[in-house]
Amino acid sequence: MNQLASATSPYLRQHADNPVDWRQWDAGALAEAAARDVPILLSIGYASCHWCHVMAHESFEDLATAEQMNENFVCVKVDREERPDLDAVYMNATVAMTGQGGWPMTCFLTPDGEPFYCGTYYPKLPRGGMPSFTQLLTAITDTWRTRRDEVDQASAQVAAALRAQTSGLPDADLTITAELLDHAVAAVLRDEDDKHGGFGGAPKFPPSALLEGLLRHWERTGEPAVFDVVARTTEAMARGGIYDQLRGGFARYSVDAAWVVPHFEKMLYDNAQLLRAYAHLARRSTSALPESLSHRVTREIVRFLLDDLGTAQGGFASALDADTHLEPGKPGVEGATYVWTPAELAGALGAIDGAWAAGFFGVTTAGNFEQGTSVLTRYSEPAGAEDNARLEHVRAALIAARDRRPQPERDDKVVTAWNGMAITALAEAAAALDEPEWVAAAVRCARFLLAEHAVDGRLRRASLGGVVGAAPGILEDYAWLVTGLLALHQATGELGWLEDAQRLLDTAIEHFADADQLGGWFDTADDAETLVTRPRDPIDGATPAGASALAEALLTAAAASDPERAARYRELADRTLERGAIVLARAPRSAGQWLAVAEAALRGPLQVAIAAESASRPTELLTTARLAAPGGSVVLAAAPDAVPLLADRPLVRNAAAAYVCRGSVCDLPVSTPDQLRTALLRN
């Protein structure tokens, strides 16, 4: 019988009413396959995946298909966001067998979990050279029964290849130098789409971590071409349809090169990373407008996070679906909540304002999407105060009208790593734009994660409705929560956040380090479930690699900790970056987080410790430091000796003083904003 009703994953619960006898991944499922002598049919997807929904409607809801699945397989459904370890192992197998990957992922395994045939979406009926799903099931069953030796041989070969892929980064005799980072950035810039912004062609994904790395590189080198690439990309994305021009927030990717038509799902991890980049850019904006584009987008992403992804417990939900269900029991329609026709604008706003809105947001009778509908774009700014007031009125009315439409489903799963990203971004954005309530939101999230996701000193991957799941945390969960807690330590000056971060970081070091390669890290813990191989991936993708994320946590913790801890953390950070240097050298577009951390490390990282009578009342020195310090700096104000960074750093003449250090080299304390600004601008 189907066993998904009690799952803590919304994606699994979406399949709880299927006639398929779905099980969750566990030892019992593998044991059942061995006892019945049948293969495991492993289906991996996630809640906001459009084609996952299509395959579910076509095949998993079909009684005849379900009967064939139940008779001949043990059927296991996995949420890739809840079990990224399983997803990584079997995605590598799928790519190795087919040359491409994606979701839904469909894998056939031996009872030992070794894959022997993998693919992605299979249609209900044959088309385009693809067999139907039931034809595939029949072929797999026949092969299993009549050619078992071929199955065993194939699964053994695939398992051996997977183990070889996870042997770790090779020793490359590279170190983090200015020359290496210059080389990496130059290679990235050669790949720019200078017409539309961003990198590569369609489909086009936001280069989230890479934007932060490029900004830090520009701050160090002052190279105008680097800043121009960041400015072009961030503006093009913010003006295109990939950005929600009404409620804020970015969609997962654009199906075209010009950022016009999105794949409409909105992910927490994209928006958290982009919030970090836009807030950083806002600190560097010299726009003459009342508020720069980067300032506006920063504020709107925060509002999207708080209003649309915030959960009752204080965390942030994983995603909004790409599809909207307009009729019960029918497949969802992609983008139905978001698109408009001129007539719909007129209906919501009246003829005059509707025509104005159509011109402003690029809505035409031909449309830029499907069936004459348009995704809203915004290629201009209001001409003056009157136009700006009109725009705010129009936006409010359109938001109200859109809110009355059927809405996409929300994946309420709270993922530790992605919430750690959100904590980091909110704290940094709050410092950039002086918004204390954003720090308060980050604090609420952190307290929830520490209270519910930390169980017996170890992190769990995710929760739903305040109930934590059984899946253990992986390396990125520890890395990003530590980084978020360190961001709160800087934002508040409170020692407790540092102590919590250090405890989790020490746990990560104990359980994820490669004992044979100093600076090497596995993505799963040493006491986690044994899979076909122990996964680790050094490449920064839609989310940064666990190792590059941990490098930031280590580097920041080293700058904020007492000398003994600092030396240990810095040694591990340096060795981790040295191993990641080969990614910067050979695949720089897939090394955005590596670049960001390496740039910070090359500068020291820069530390600004402000001795103040009260950390709760920001001084002019703290405001100056938060605006002027380059990305990756550690900036903190507290009472003398209240935290490690303020040890033996007193007030000067009974007034606040700023101590600026680069690594282990420190300047004399300064007491005025101008003196501090001068110190921070010196490379």
C-alpha positions in Angstrom: 0.0 0.0 0.0 1.0 3.6 -0.5 3.1 4.8 2.5 3.6 8.5 1.8 0.7 10.1 3.8 2.9 10.5 6.8 5.9 12.0 5.0 7.4 15.3 6.0 7.9 16.3 2.4 5.1 18.0 0.5 6.3 16.4 -2.7 5.9 13.0 -1.3 2.5 13.9 0.1 1.4 15.0 -3.4 1.7 11.3 -4.3 0.0 9.8 -1.3 -3.2 9.2 -3.2 -1.6 7.5 -6.2 -2.6 3.9 -6.7 1.1 3.2 -6.8 2.4 1.4 -3.6 5.0 4.1 -3.0 7.5 3.7 -0.2 10.0 6.2 1.2 13.7 5.3 0.8 14.8 3.1 3.7 16.4 -0.2 4.5 13.0 -1.8 4.5 12.4 -1.0 0.9 15.7 -2.5 -0.1 15.0 -5.6 2.0 11.5 -6.0 0.4 13.1 -5.9 -3.1 15.5 -8.6 -2.1 12.8 -10.8 -0.6 10.6 -10.4 -3.6 13.5 -10.6 -6.1 12.4 -7.6 -8.0 14.1 -4.3 -9.0 13.6 -1.0 -7.2 11.9 1.7 -9.3 13.3 4.9 -7.9 11.5 8.1 -8.8 13.1 11.4 -7.7 11.6 14.8 -8.1 10.5 17.9 -6.2 7.3 19.7 -5.4 7.6 22.6 -7.8 8.9 20.5 -10.8 6.5 20.9 -13.8 7.4 17.7 -15.6 7.2 15.8 -12.3 3.6 16.8 -12.2 3.0 15.8 -15.8 4.5 12.3 -15.3 2.5 11.9 -12.2 -0.8 12.8 -13.9 -0.1 10.7 -17.0 1.3 7.6 -15.3 1.3 7.4 -11.5 -2.4 8.3 -11.3 -3.3 5.7 -13.9 -4.6 2.5 -12.4 -3.3 0.1 -15.1 0.2 1.6 -15.0 0.2 1.5 -11.2 -0.7 -2.2 -11.2 2.2 -3.0 -13.5 4.6 -1.0 -11.2 3.3 -2.6 -8.0 3.5 -6.2 -9.4 7.0 -6.0 -10.8 8.9 -3.4 -8.7 9.3 -2.0 -5.2 8.4 1.6 -5.9 10.3 4.3 -4.0 9.6 8.0 -4.2 12.3 10.5 -3.1 12.2 14.3 -2.7 15.5 15.5 -4.1 15.5 18.5 -1.8 15.0 16.4 1.3 17.6 13.7 0.2 20.2 15.5 -1.9 22.6 12.7 -1.2 20.4 10.2 -3.0 19.7 12.7 -5.8 23.5 13.3 -6.3 24.4 9.6 -6.6 21.6 8.7 -9.0 21.8 11.9 -11.0 25.5 11.0 -11.7 24.4 7.6 -12.8 21.7 9.1 -15.1 24.1 11.5 -16.7 26.6 8.7 -17.2 24.1 6.5 -18.9 22.2 9.1 -21.0 24.5 12.1 -21.3 21.9 14.4 -19.6 20.0 14.6 -16.3 16.9 16.3 -14.9 13.7 15.7 -13.1 11.7 13.7 -12.8 14.5 11.1 -12.6 13.6 7.5 -13.1 16.1 4.9 -12.1 16.0 1.1 -11.8 18.1 -0.4 -9.1 19.2 -3.8 -7.8 18.1 -4.6 -4.2 21.6 -3.4 -3.2 20.8 0.0 -4.6 23.1 -0.3 -7.6 21.6 1.4 -10.7 21.4 -0.6 -14.0 19.1 1.7 -16.1 18.3 5.4 -15.6 16.4 8.1 -17.4 14.2 11.1 -16.7 10.7 11.8 -17.9 8.9 9.0 -19.9 5.5 9.8 -21.6 2.4 7.8 -21.3 2.4 7.1 -25.1 5.5 6.7 -27.3 6.6 9.9 -28.9 9.7 11.5 -30.4 11.7 8.2 -30.3 10.9 7.8 -26.6 9.2 4.6 -25.4 6.1 4.9 -23.3 6.6 4.4 -19.6 4.7 1.1 -19.7 6.8 -0.1 -22.6 9.9 0.7 -20.5 8.5 -1.1 -17.5 7.8 -4.2 -19.6 11.3 -4.2 -21.0 13.0 -3.8 -17.6 10.9 -6.6 -16.2 11.8 -8.9 -19.1 15.5 -8.1 -18.8 15.4 -8.7 -15.0 13.8 -12.1 -15.4 15.7 -13.4 -18.5 19.0 -11.7 -18.6 20.0 -11.2 -15.0 23.7 -11.6 -15.7 23.6 -8.5 -17.9 21.8 -6.6 -15.2 24.4 -7.6 -12.6 27.3 -6.7 -15.0 25.8 -3.3 -15.8 25.1 -2.4 -12.2 28.5 -3.4 -11.1 30.2 -1.3 -13.8 28.0 1.8 -13.0 28.7 1.4 -9.3 32.4 1.3 -9.9 32.3 4.3 -12.1 30.3 6.3 -9.5 32.9 5.4 -6.8 35.7 6.6 -9.1 33.9 10.0 -9.6 33.9 10.7 -5.9 37.6 10.2 -5.2 38.0 13.9 -4.5 39.7 16.8 -6.2 43.2 16.0 -7.5 46.3 17.5 -6.1 47.0 20.3 -8.6 49.8 22.3 -6.9 47.7 25.5 -7.1 47.3 28.2 -4.5 44.9 31.1 -4.3 46.8 34.0 -5.8 45.7 37.3 -7.4 46.9 35.9 -10.8 44.6 32.8 -10.5 41.6 34.9 -9.6 42.3 37.3 -12.4 42.5 34.4 -14.8 39.2 32.9 -13.6 37.4 36.3 -13.9 38.8 37.0 -17.3 37.5 33.6 -18.5 34.1 34.3 -17.0 33.9 37.7 -18.7 34.6 36.1 -22.1 31.4 34.1 -21.7 29.2 37.1 -21.1 26.1 37.6 -23.3 26.8 41.4 -23.8 23.5 41.9 -25.5 21.2 40.4 -22.9 23.4 40.1 -19.8 24.3 37.0 -18.0 26.2 34.1 -19.4 25.5 31.6 -22.2 22.2 31.2 -24.1 18.8 29.8 -23.4 17.7 28.5 -21.0 19.4 31.1 -18.9 19.9 30.8 -15.2 20.7 33.6 -12.7 24.4 33.4 -11.9 23.7 34.0 -8.3 26.9 33.1 -6.4 29.0 34.2 -9.4 27.6 37.8 -9.1 28.8 38.0 -5.5 32.3 36.7 -6.5 32.6 39.2 -9.3 31.6 42.1 -7.0 34.2 41.1 -4.5 36.8 40.9 -7.3 35.9 44.3 -8.6 36.2 45.8 -5.1 39.7 44.4 -4.9 40.9 45.3 -8.4 38.8 48.2 -9.4 38.5 46.7 -12.9 35.5 48.6 -14.6 34.7 45.8 -17.0 33.9 43.5 -14.1 31.5 45.9 -12.5 29.9 46.5 -15.9 29.2 42.8 -16.3 27.5 42.6 -12.9 25.5 45.8 -13.6 24.3 44.6 -17.0 23.3 41.2 -15.7 21.5 42.4 -12.5 19.6 45.1 -14.5 18.6 42.7 -17.3 17.3 40.2 -14.8 15.4 42.7 -12.7 13.7 44.2 -15.8 12.8 41.0 -17.4 9.9 38.6 -16.9 12.1 36.3 -14.8 11.6 38.9 -12.0 8.1 39.2 -10.6 7.4 42.9 -11.3 4.4 43.0 -8.9 5.4 41.0 -5.8 9.1 40.7 -6.2 11.2 37.6 -6.3 13.0 35.7 -9.1 11.8 32.6 -11.0 14.1 29.7 -11.4 15.3 30.5 -14.9 14.4 32.1 -18.2 13.5 29.9 -21.1 14.9 32.5 -23.5 18.2 34.4 -23.6 16.7 37.8 -22.9 15.2 36.9 -19.5 11.7 37.5 -20.7 9.8 34.3 -20.2 10.5 32.4 -17.0 10.0 28.9 -15.8 7.7 30.2 -13.1 8.8 28.2 -10.0 10.3 30.4 -7.4 13.0 28.9 -5.2 14.2 30.1 -1.8 17.8 29.3 -2.6 17.8 31.4 -5.8 16.2 34.4 -4.0 18.4 34.2 -0.9 21.6 34.2 -3.0 20.3 37.0 -5.3 19.3 39.0 -2.3 22.9 38.9 -1.1 24.2 40.0 -4.5 21.6 42.9 -5.0 22.2 44.1 -1.4 25.9 44.1 -2.0 25.4 46.0 -5.3 23.1 48.5 -3.6 26.0 49.5 -1.3 28.0 50.4 -4.4 25.2 52.2 -6.3 25.6 55.8 -7.3 22.2 56.2 -8.9 20.7 59.7 -9.0 17.2 58.3 -8.6 15.5 58.4 -5.2 16.3 54.7 -4.9 18.6 52.7 -7.2 17.4 49.7 -9.1 19.4 47.4 -6.8 18.0 49.1 -3.7 14.4 48.6 -5.0 15.0 45.0 -5.9 16.7 44.3 -2.6 13.6 45.6 -0.7 11.2 43.7 -2.9 13.1 40.4 -2.6 13.0 40.8 1.2 9.2 41.4 1.1 8.8 38.3 -1.1 10.7 36.2 1.3 8.8 37.5 4.4 5.3 37.6 2.8 5.3 34.7 0.4 7.8 32.2 1.8 7.6 32.9 5.5 6.3 30.1 7.7 4.4 30.3 11.0 7.4 28.9 12.9 9.7 31.6 11.6 11.5 29.7 8.8 11.2 30.0 5.1 9.4 27.6 2.7 11.3 26.0 -0.1 9.4 27.1 -3.2 6.4 28.2 -5.1 5.2 25.9 -7.8 5.5 26.7 -11.5 2.0 25.5 -12.1 -1.4 26.8 -11.0 -4.3 24.3 -10.7 -7.3 26.0 -12.3 -9.6 23.0 -12.1 -9.6 20.3 -9.4 -8.2 17.0 -10.7 -6.8 18.6 -13.8 -3.1 19.2 -14.6 -1.8 22.6 -13.5 -1.2 25.4 -16.0 2.3 26.9 -16.0 2.3 30.6 -15.2 -1.5 31.0 -15.0 -1.3 33.1 -11.9 1.2 35.6 -13.3 0.4 36.4 -17.0 -1.9 39.1 -18.4 -3.7 40.3 -21.5 -4.5 44.0 -22.2 -8.2 43.2 -21.6 -7.4 41.7 -18.1 -5.4 44.8 -17.3 -8.3 47.0 -18.3 -10.7 44.9 -16.3 -8.5 45.3 -13.2 -7.6 49.0 -13.7 -10.1 50.6 -16.0 -9.5 51.5 -19.6 -7.1 54.5 -19.1 -4.9 53.0 -16.4 -5.1 49.6 -18.1 -3.7 51.1 -21.3 -0.9 52.9 -19.4 0.0 49.7 -17.5 0.1 47.7 -20.8 2.6 50.1 -22.2 4.7 50.2 -19.0 4.8 46.5 -18.4 5.0 45.4 -22.1 1.7 43.7 -22.4 0.5 43.4 -26.0 -2.3 41.7 -27.9 0.2 39.3 -29.4 1.7 38.5 -26.0 5.2 37.3 -25.2 4.0 34.0 -23.6 1.3 31.5 -24.6 -2.2 32.1 -26.1 -1.7 35.8 -26.3 -0.8 36.4 -22.7 2.2 38.3 -21.5 4.7 38.1 -18.7 5.2 41.5 -17.1 8.5 43.2 -17.9 9.8 46.7 -16.8 12.2 48.3 -19.2 11.8 51.9 -18.0 11.3 53.9 -14.8 8.5 56.3 -14.0 9.1 59.7 -15.6 8.5 61.7 -12.4 6.6 61.9 -9.1 3.2 61.7 -10.8 4.1 58.7 -12.8 5.6 57.0 -9.8 2.5 57.5 -7.8 0.5 56.1 -10.7 2.7 53.1 -10.8 2.3 52.4 -7.1 -1.5 52.6 -7.5 -1.4 50.3 -10.5 0.8 47.8 -8.8 -1.4 47.6 -5.7 -4.5 47.1 -7.8 -2.8 44.4 -10.0 -1.5 42.6 -6.9 -5.0 42.6 -5.4 -6.5 41.3 -8.7 -3.7 38.6 -9.0 -4.3 37.5 -5.4 -7.9 36.7 -6.3 -6.7 34.2 -8.9 -5.9 30.6 -8.1 -2.4 30.5 -6.6 0.5 28.1 -7.2 1.0 25.6 -4.4 3.8 26.3 -1.9 6.4 23.7 -0.8 6.3 24.4 2.9 9.3 22.2 3.6 12.0 24.2 5.6 15.4 23.2 4.4 18.3 24.0 6.8 20.8 25.0 4.1 18.5 27.3 2.2 17.3 28.9 5.4 20.9 29.5 6.4 21.3 31.3 3.0 18.3 33.4 3.8 19.6 34.3 7.3 22.9 35.3 5.8 21.3 37.4 3.1 18.8 39.1 5.4 21.5 40.1 7.9 23.7 41.5 5.1 20.9 43.3 3.4 19.8 44.8 6.7 23.3 46.1 7.2 23.5 47.5 3.7 20.1 49.3 3.8 19.9 49.9 7.6 16.7 47.8 8.1 16.8 46.4 11.7 13.5 44.5 11.2 15.2 42.3 8.6 17.7 41.3 11.3 14.8 40.4 13.5 13.4 38.1 10.8 16.8 36.4 10.4 17.0 35.9 14.2 13.5 34.3 14.3 14.6 31.9 11.6 17.9 31.0 13.3 16.2 30.4 16.6 13.7 28.0 14.9 16.4 26.1 13.2 18.5 25.8 16.4 15.5 24.7 18.4 14.0 22.2 15.9 16.5 21.2 13.3 19.4 20.6 15.8 18.7 17.3 17.4 21.2 15.8 19.9 23.9 18.2 18.5 23.4 17.2 14.9 21.4 18.9 12.2 18.5 17.5 10.3 17.9 18.4 6.7 14.3 19.7 6.8 11.0 20.1 8.6 7.4 20.5 7.7 4.9 22.4 9.9 7.4 22.6 12.7 8.0 18.8 12.7 11.5 17.9 11.8 12.1 15.0 9.4 14.5 12.1 9.8 16.8 12.9 6.9 20.2 14.0 8.4 21.8 17.2 7.5 24.5 17.2 4.8 27.6 19.4 4.5 25.8 22.4 3.0 23.3 22.4 5.9 26.1 22.9 8.4 28.0 25.3 6.2 25.2 27.7 5.5 23.7 27.7 9.0 27.1 28.4 10.4 27.6 31.3 7.9 24.1 32.6 8.8 24.8 32.5 12.5 28.1 34.3 12.0 26.2 36.9 10.0 23.9 37.4 13.0 27.0 37.6 15.3 28.1 40.5 13.2 24.7 42.1 12.9 23.9 42.0 16.6 27.3 41.9 18.3 26.0 39.0 20.5 28.4 36.3 21.6 25.8 33.5 21.6 25.5 33.4 17.8 29.3 32.8 17.5 29.2 30.1 20.1 26.4 28.3 18.3 28.2 28.6 15.0 31.4 27.2 16.5 29.7 24.2 17.9 28.1 23.3 14.6 31.3 24.0 12.7 33.3 21.7 15.0 30.7 19.0 14.4 31.0 19.5 10.6 34.7 19.2 10.8 34.4 16.0 12.8 32.0 14.2 10.6 32.5 15.5 7.0 36.3 15.9 6.6 38.2 13.5 4.4 40.8 12.0 6.7 43.0 11.2 3.7 42.9 14.7 2.1 43.3 17.8 4.3 40.8 20.3 3.0 38.7 17.6 1.3 35.1 17.2 2.3 32.3 14.7 1.8 28.7 15.9 1.3 27.4 13.2 3.8 28.6 12.5 7.3 30.9 9.6 8.2 28.0 7.9 10.1 25.3 8.5 7.5 23.6 5.8 5.5 25.9 3.8 3.3 25.0 4.4 -0.4 26.5 3.1 -3.6 29.1 5.8 -3.1 29.7 8.6 -0.6 28.8 11.7 -2.6 30.8 14.9 -2.9 30.6 17.4 -5.6 33.0 20.4 -5.7 31.1 22.3 -8.5 29.0 25.3 -7.7 25.6 24.8 -9.3 22.2 26.3 -8.5 23.4 26.2 -5.0 27.1 26.3 -4.0 29.1 23.1 -3.4 29.1 22.0 0.2 32.9 22.4 0.2 32.9 26.0 -1.1 30.1 26.9 1.3 32.1 25.4 4.2 35.2 27.4 3.1 33.3 30.6 3.7 32.1 29.3 7.1 35.6 28.4 8.1 37.1 31.7 6.8 34.6 33.8 8.6 34.7 31.8 11.8 38.5 32.2 11.8 38.2 36.0 11.6 35.7 36.1 14.5 37.1 33.5 16.9 39.7 33.4 19.7 43.3 32.8 18.5 43.4 29.0 19.1 40.2 28.3 17.2 41.1 30.9 14.6 44.3 29.2 13.7 42.6 25.8 13.3 39.7 27.2 11.2 42.1 29.3 9.0 44.3 26.3 8.3 41.3 24.3 7.2 39.9 27.2 5.1 43.2 27.6 3.3 43.6 23.9 2.6 40.0 23.8 1.3 40.6 26.8 -1.0 43.8 25.2 -2.3 41.8 22.1 -3.3 39.1 24.3 -4.8 41.6 26.3 -6.8 41.5 23.7 -9.6 37.8 24.5 -10.1 38.6 28.2 -10.4 41.3 27.4 -12.9 39.4 24.9 -15.1 35.6 25.7 -14.7 35.4 29.3 -13.4 31.7 29.8 -14.4 30.9 26.9 -12.0 33.0 28.4 -9.2 31.1 31.5 -8.1 31.2 30.6 -4.4 34.8 29.5 -4.6 35.6 32.9 -6.2 33.7 34.9 -3.5 35.5 33.1 -0.7 38.9 33.3 -2.4 38.6 37.0 -2.9 37.8 37.5 0.8 40.7 35.3 1.8 43.1 37.2 -0.4 42.2 40.4 1.4 42.9 38.9 4.8 39.9 38.7 5.2 39.4 42.3 6.2 38.2 42.7 9.8 36.6 45.8 11.3 36.2 45.5 15.1 34.4 48.5 16.6 34.7 49.0 20.4 31.5 50.7 21.4 29.7 51.4 24.7 26.7 49.6 23.4 26.3 47.3 20.4 22.6 47.9 20.3 23.1 51.6 19.3 25.0 51.6 16.0 27.7 54.2 15.9 28.7 56.3 12.9 31.8 54.1 12.7 29.6 50.9 12.3 27.4 52.5 9.7 30.5 53.6 7.8 32.1 50.2 8.0 29.0 48.4 6.8 28.7 50.6 3.8 32.4 50.8 2.8 33.9 47.4 3.7 34.2 45.0 0.8 32.2 41.9 0.6 33.4 39.1 2.7 34.7 41.4 5.4 33.9 40.7 9.1 32.4 43.9 10.6 31.3 43.9 14.2 30.6 46.3 17.0 30.5 45.3 20.7 31.7 46.4 24.1 35.4 45.9 24.7 36.2 42.3 25.5 32.6 41.2 25.0 33.4 39.0 22.0 36.7 37.5 20.8 37.1 40.2 18.0 37.0 42.9 20.7 39.5 41.2 23.1 42.0 43.8 24.4 40.5 46.5 22.1 39.4 49.3 24.4 37.6 52.5 23.7 39.9 55.4 22.7 39.5 58.5 24.9 36.2 57.1 26.2 34.8 57.1 22.7 34.1 54.4 20.1 37.1 53.2 18.1 37.5 51.0 15.0 40.3 48.5 14.7 41.0 47.5 11.1 43.0 44.3 10.4 43.9 42.3 7.3 44.5 38.8 8.4 47.1 39.1 11.2 48.2 42.7 10.2 46.4 45.5 12.0 46.2 49.3 11.7 46.2 51.7 14.6 42.6 52.4 15.8 40.7 55.2 14.2 37.9 57.3 15.7 36.2 59.1 12.9 34.2 57.9 9.9 36.6 59.7 7.4 39.6 57.9 9.0 37.8 54.6 8.8 36.7 55.1 5.2 40.3 55.9 4.2 41.5 52.7 6.0 38.9 50.5 4.3 39.7 51.9 0.8 43.3 51.0 1.1 44.1 47.6 -0.5 
